[in-house]
């Protein structure tokens, strides 16, 4: 599960929203600094609302990942996407293609949810803009007992870049996917990959309710206005 998918059902408290992003931010800044249930739990009832909201938001992320990766829909869709990449790449690199299937599903879920809830992406970034990034870094150091140096900078960069909006466009999504692949020391996808991502996007659209079942995912109320004209206007002003 990726940033927007974690946050969408909880677009109220800015610090809680930052907490839902925290485990993924830390994986970029320093993979050795981790938030875990046993380190987060003592801070859930903190007298400081900022600390309590950040800790409970981070725990929400961990809980979501726990059920998300165990659903039948996740297993089926990641396998289908992995096969798609394997066929297009013309190889048998199961690990790379399995990783690609997992990664593409999570990024495309953010895009598909934006289609369904077109106004909420603005709300997401507006809420994050209210969060004191330097204080997040300080609180994480308090919770983990480690120095997450660079976390505040990353949060500012994340807010300025608004990378989640790129996932709605196949060419820009390829650029973001390749950034992740390079970070984990895997070869980037070729220039023709946007065509594959368009196929993958259709698969995720058709299976979104299987991947995020209502028994586990607290879906917001459905929107009534059409997402397509909104996204066309935002992507091609």
C-alpha angles and dihedrals in degrees: 000000000000136000103281094039090054093047104039098086092048106047096146114077114052095205093048088052089052088051091056088056096043101091091052094045089053092050087060098043101040123344090201091066106077135170111219132180094254092052094043099046098074089059100051092091097037117151086230107081091205093057093043093050094047092049095046091046091053090049089051088057092051092047092049092051089050095061097029095062091048099055121110089230092058092051093047098044096044088050091049092049091045090055091048091056093043091053093048094045091049094224143098100238094140096175095052093043092045090052090047091051091052094044096045092049093054096047093043091050088061089052094046092050090050088055090053095042103030099170096047095074089066089048090051094055093041090056093047090051088065094058121101101232094194090054091050088056092049093048092049089054088052093048098044101030088230133102111250092196112190096023095114090049091050092051091052091047092047091052094047096046095046088201094177090073089062091065091074091066121064096216094049091043089056090055091052093046091051091051089058093045092052090048091057091042098250125135114265122246118261127257093263092060096098087077089056091047090054088057091046090050091057091051092052092046090054094048103036094113091051092051093044104033117191089236089068109017117067097221116201119236110288118260120239101206121083116261098203100072090044093053092044090054093047096046097040108029 
